[in-house]
Amino acid sequence: MKIIGIADTTFARFDMASAAINELERTGTGFRIERYTVPGVKDLPVACKILIEERKCDIVLALGMPGPMEKDKMCAHEASTGLIRAQLMTNKHIIEVFVHMDEAKDDKELAFLSDSRTREHAINVYDLLFRPEKLRRNAGTGQRQGFADAGPIRSR
C-alpha cells in the first residue's frame, strides 16, 4: 500500500490538509495518509524529509501559506529551496502547494484559492502515484491549480 504524506502549518489561515485529505479520499484508494503539522513554511522541508525517511511516505504534499510581507516572501523562497533539496536527497516527489496571502483580494477569495489549489494538487499527487498517463495527456495544456487554466499555446 502506498503512503501519501501531508505536511502542513499552523501559520496557514486555512486548513489545507483537511481539503487535501478529503479530495484524496474522494479520488481513489490503495493508499493511506500520514499527516505532520509544523509551525511555518521554513519547517516544511524537514517535516517532508521525516515523512519520507521515517514514516516511509512515497510522495508528500507540502502545504503552506506565506504572508504578504517581503520577509514572508523570502522565507517562502528559502522553504521552497529546502523542499527541492529534500526531494533530491530522498529521490521522492514533494509537491509544494503554497498559497501566498497576497494572491487574493479578500478572505473569501483566499479561502477559495486555498481550497481549490490544494484539491487540484492532491489529485496531481494521486495521479503521480497511480495514473501517470493522465499527467502525460495533460502535458503542454497550461494547467493551473487554484485559478483558471492558461491553456496551450496554439501553433500557426
N, C-alpha and C positions, 0 to 999 in steps of 0.2 A: 504494500500500500504506500502510495506517495504521501509525503508530508509537505504541506504549504505553510510557511512561516509568515506571520504578520507582525511587524514591528511598528508601533505607533507611539505617540507622545501625549503627555498631559498638557503641553503648551497649546496644542491644536484647540480650536474653538468648536470643532465638530467631531463627533465620534466616527472617524473614518474607518476604524477597524470593524465596527459593527456593520457598516454598509458593505464592506468587503466580504465579511463572513456571510451575511445574508445573500449576497449575489453569488458567491461560490456555492453555497448550499442549493441555490436555485439552478445553477448551471450544470452541475453534474455530481458524480460520485467517484469513488475509487481513491479518496484522499482523506486525510484528517488534518486539522489545523492546530498549529502551535502559535499562541499569541504572547508577545513580550512587549510590555509598555515601559517607556523610559520618559524622563522629563522633557527633553527637547531634541531638535534635529541633529545636533552635534553628537548625541548619544546613539543615534541610529546605526552608524557603521559597526560598532562593537556589538550592539544588540543583534544585528543581522548575522554577524560572524558567529556569535554564540548559537543562534538558531540553526545555522548550517552545521557547524562543527560539533556542538554538544547535543543539540536536540535533533540532529540528523535530518533537517529540512532539505528538500530537493530544490526548492525555489523560495524566495522571500519577497514580500511586498513591504517596502519601506514607506510609511505614511507620515507626512509632516505638513505643518502649516507655518512657514516662516512669516514673521511680522513685516510691516511695511517700511521700517527704518533702514537706512544704509547699512548699519551694523547687522541687522537681521539678514539682509541680502548676502553680506559677506559670510555670515555663519552658515547660510544655506549652501553657498558655493563650497565652503570647507566640508560640509556634511556630504554634499554630492561627490566631491573628490574622494572622501573616505569610503563612500559606498562603491565607487568604481574600484578603488584599491581592494576592498573586501571581496568583490567579485573576482578579481584577478588572483587573489590569494587562495580562494576556495574553489575556483572553477565552477561556480554556480551563479545563476542569474539572480540579481537583486533588482526588482523593478521599483524605481524611485517614483513615488507619487507625491509631489509637493504641490500644494495649493497656496500661493502667496496671498496674504491678506489684501494686498492692493490690486489683485486681479479683478475684484468685483466692486461694484458701485455701492452696495449696501449689504447688510447681513443676510437678507433673503437670497440675493444672488450668490453670496459666498457659500451659503448652505447648499444651494442647488449645484454650484460648481464642485464643491467638495464631495457631494454625494455622487454626482454623475461621473466625475473623473475617476473616483475610487472604484465605482462599479465597473466602468469600462476597462480599467487596468486589471481588476480582478478577473475579468473574462480573458484578458491577454495572458495572465498567469496560467489560467486553466488551459488555454489554447497552447501555450508553450509546452506544457506537460503532456497533454492528451490529444490535441488536434493541431499539430504544427502546420498541416496542409492549409488550414483556414488562414493562418497568418501569411503563408506564401501566396494564397489567392488575393490577399489584400495589399500585397507589395506594390508600392508606387501609386496608391489610390488616395493619398493625402489624408489619412485617418488622423483625427484629433480626439483627445479624451477631454471631456468636460464641455467643450463648445462644439459648434458645428464643424463637420469635416471640411477641409480645404478643397478636396477633390483633386483629381490628377491634372497634370498639365496636358493640354491637347496638342498633339503634333500637327503640323500643317500637311 
